[in-house]
Amino acid sequence: MTTPVLDPEHIAISKSKGIKIDWKDGHHSDYPLALLRDQCPCATCTGAHGTEPQKTDYSKPDSSPFPMFKPALKMLNVEPVGNYAIRIHWSDGHNSGIYSWEHFRGICPCRQCASGS
């Protein structure tokens, strides 16, 4: 269970851009699509149960002079999971990650969170 201050006040979802969350403690987080997909918390992506993690690298810049075409990543659907999380259905067919509010705060990419302040 999350603490009330870790609960979102407002969530803005753009299926082609990402998710923005205003938190009850006044913090603001902006999660681009690539970061969300790369930070999927499901057992397959994290390597739970002793399996090899199946991480994606959508956030990684393509350094190849002849990059392969990749279809644009999109969220096809976002659904609530109780009062503590959301599940994202991705255009790459993945949909098993449950993104808790605690997970969202843990992967917040803002300068303040990245510096540990």
C-alpha positions in Angstrom: 0.0 0.0 0.0 1.3 3.4 -0.8 1.4 6.3 1.6 -1.0 9.1 0.8 1.8 11.5 -0.2 2.9 9.0 -2.8 -0.5 9.0 -4.4 -1.1 11.0 -7.6 -3.2 14.1 -7.5 -3.6 14.2 -11.3 -2.5 12.0 -14.1 -2.3 13.1 -17.8 -1.9 10.3 -20.3 -0.9 10.9 -23.9 -0.8 7.5 -25.7 1.8 8.9 -28.2 4.0 10.9 -25.7 3.8 9.5 -22.2 2.4 10.1 -18.8 2.6 13.2 -16.5 1.8 12.9 -12.9 1.2 15.6 -10.3 1.7 14.1 -6.9 -0.1 15.0 -3.7 3.2 16.1 -2.1 3.6 18.8 -4.9 6.1 16.9 -7.0 5.7 16.7 -10.8 6.9 13.8 -12.9 7.0 13.5 -16.7 7.6 10.0 -18.1 8.3 9.6 -21.8 7.0 6.5 -23.6 10.4 5.0 -24.1 11.4 5.3 -20.4 8.1 3.7 -19.3 8.5 0.8 -21.7 12.2 0.3 -20.7 11.3 0.4 -17.0 8.5 -2.1 -17.2 8.2 -3.8 -13.8 6.9 -7.2 -15.0 8.6 -10.5 -14.1 9.7 -11.0 -17.7 11.4 -7.6 -18.1 13.0 -7.5 -14.6 14.2 -11.1 -14.7 12.2 -12.2 -11.6 12.3 -15.9 -10.7 15.9 -16.2 -11.8 15.3 -15.7 -15.5 17.3 -13.4 -17.8 15.8 -9.9 -17.8 14.1 -9.1 -21.2 14.7 -5.3 -21.0 13.9 -3.1 -24.0 16.1 -0.2 -25.1 13.7 2.2 -26.6 15.4 5.1 -24.6 18.8 4.3 -26.1 19.8 6.5 -29.1 20.4 4.5 -32.3 24.1 4.9 -33.0 24.0 2.9 -36.3 24.5 5.0 -39.5 21.8 2.8 -41.1 19.2 2.3 -38.4 16.6 -0.4 -38.8 13.0 0.9 -39.0 11.1 0.5 -35.8 7.4 1.3 -35.6 6.6 4.2 -33.3 6.0 3.0 -29.7 2.5 3.8 -28.4 0.3 3.0 -25.5 -2.8 1.3 -26.9 -4.7 1.3 -23.6 -4.1 2.2 -20.0 -6.3 0.7 -17.3 -6.4 1.2 -13.5 -5.3 -1.7 -11.2 -7.1 -1.1 -7.9 -6.2 2.3 -6.4 -2.4 1.7 -6.5 -1.3 1.2 -10.1 -2.0 1.1 -13.8 -1.4 -1.5 -16.5 -0.2 -0.3 -19.9 -1.0 -2.2 -23.1 1.9 -1.4 -25.6 1.9 -1.3 -29.4 4.8 -3.9 -29.3 2.3 -6.4 -27.8 3.5 -6.2 -24.2 0.9 -5.7 -21.5 2.0 -7.6 -18.3 3.6 -4.8 -16.4 1.7 -3.3 -13.4 3.1 0.2 -12.8 2.5 1.0 -9.1 2.6 4.6 -7.8 5.6 3.6 -5.8 7.3 2.3 -9.0 6.5 5.6 -10.8 8.1 7.6 -8.1 11.1 5.3 -8.1 11.7 5.9 -11.8 11.0 9.6 -11.9 13.5 11.1 -14.4 13.5 14.6 -13.1 16.8 16.3 -12.0 15.8 16.3 -8.4 15.0 12.6 -8.2 18.0 11.6 -10.4 20.4 13.5 -8.0 18.8 11.8 -5.0 17.8 15.1 -3.4 
